Amino acid sequence: MKKFILSLVALCCLATISHAAFSVTITLPPTGFTNLSTFPLSGSARITAYSVTASTGTNTSVVFYDIPTNSLTYTNAAYTNTISYATNYISSWTNYFGVVNSWTNISLIDNTNNLVPAATNTYPAKLAIAALANTTTLANPVNVVFENGIWVTNTSSGNASVTINYLQ
């Protein structure tokens, strides 16, 4: 019993120290785009706090993306789509006595010759944060999970100072 309790305590200690905490601060120029963090293939990150400072006399806005590369768009390859639809058909015949008999039957038709062309799409924004001129926008605590990478872009005409705290 004593070994079981010691094993349980050791397991609880390992579970509580499995996340590493990081803090990153960058200054992003207008229309700048950078990666704040990349993590291993089996990992993810959770932003726990962020601040955005407008370091010039203009309003600042930044947008966070959860993307694997430095491209804001991705392309889906062309593919063939199958469409199924139900239709009915009527069978009629005349018997020996001249009586017309009709049946309405329902049939399922599959059409597999529908080509869906390749399409270019934009990754969705995960966070959009704005700060007024010469002010700071701060949020603590937050809970935003990123699975591919934390990329941020400055969509304003002035510099933006971005700080994030995250667990990995």
N, C-alpha and C positions, 0 to 999 in steps of 0.2 A: 504494500500500500504506500509505503514511504517513497519507493522508486516511482510509482505512478504519479504522486503529487509533485515530486521534483521534475519529472518529465513534463507535466502539465505547466508548471511555472516556467520552465525553459522555453517551451513552445509559445507561451504568451509573450515572453520577452522578445523572441525573434519576430513575432507578428507585429509588435509595436515599433520596431526599429527597421522595418522593411522599406520605408520611404526616405529619400534624401531630399533635403530642402535646398533650394537655390534662389538667388536673387540676381537679376540682370537689369542694368541701366544702360540705355543708349540714347544718343541724340540723332534724330532722323531728319534729314533735310527735306524740303518740299519735294513731293512725288517720290520720296525715297522708299525703298522696299528691302527688307532684310529679315534674316532668320534669327529669332531670339534663342532658339534651342532646337537641337535634334536629339532624339533619343533612340535607344536600341530598337530593333525590329519587334521585340516582344514587349516593349514598354509603352507607356503613355505618360502624360503629365497633367496635373491639375493646378490651374492658376488659383491661388488663394488670396491674392491682393494685387491691385494695379494702381498706378498713378500716371497721369498724362499732364505735362506742364507745357503751356504755350510760352515759349521763351522769347517771343517777339511780340510786337504790338498788334498782331492779327489773331483771329480765332483759329484754333487748331482742331483738326479731327484726324483720328487714326482708326484703322480697321485691322482687326486680327483675323487671320485665316488659319484653318487646320488643313494644311496641304503638304504633300511630300516633296515638292520641288519649288523652284523660284518662278513658276508660271502660274498665273491666275486663271488659266483656261485649261481644259482637257478635251480630248476628242474621243467620242465613242465611234467604234468601227461600224461600217455598214453590216447589216445582217438581214436574213430572210425571216419574215414573220409569217406565222400560220394563223389564218382567220377561220373560225368555224361558225357556221350559221345554220339555222334550221329552216327548212322549206317544206312545203307540202305539195304532193302531186295526186292527181285523181286518175284512178283506173276505172274504165267503164267497159262493160261487155253486155251483149244481148243474149239471153238464154233461148232455149228451144221454143218457148211459147211467145217470144217477142218482148219480154219484159227486160227493160234496161236496168242493170245493176251498176252502181257506182260506189267506190270506196275512196275516201280521202286518207292518205297516208302521210306521215311526217318523216322526213329524212334529214340527217345531219350531214352537211357538206363541209369538207375541209379544203381550203384554198391555201397552198403553200408558195405561191409565186409572187408574194408581196415583198418587194425589196425596200427596206428602210435605209435611207442614205446615211452616210457618216454625218455626225453633228458635233459642232464645237460648242461647249458650254463653259460657263464661268463658275468657279467654286463659290459656294455660299459663304458669306461673312459670318464669323463666329461671334465677334464683338465689334461694336462701333462706339467709339468714345470721343467726346468733344470736350475742349477746354476753351473758355473765353480768353481774350487777350490778357497776357501777364497773370494768369491764374493757373491753379492746379486742380484737376479732377481726381479724387481719390476714392477707391472702393476697397473696403476691408471689413469683413471677409467676403469673398466670392467663391464660387465653386464651378469653374468652367473646365471641362475635360477636353484635352487635345490628344489625338491618337497618332497623327502623322508628323507634325512639326508645328512650332509656333512661329508664324510669319506675320509681320506687321508692315503696313504701308501708311505713309503720311499723305492724306488727300487734300491738304491745305497748302497755302502759299507761304507759310512760315515754318521755322524749325519746331520740332516737337521733341520733348524729352520724355521717354517712356521707361517706366520701371515696373517690373513684374516680380512677384514672389511665387514660386511654384514648387510643387512636390513631384518627385519622379519615382 
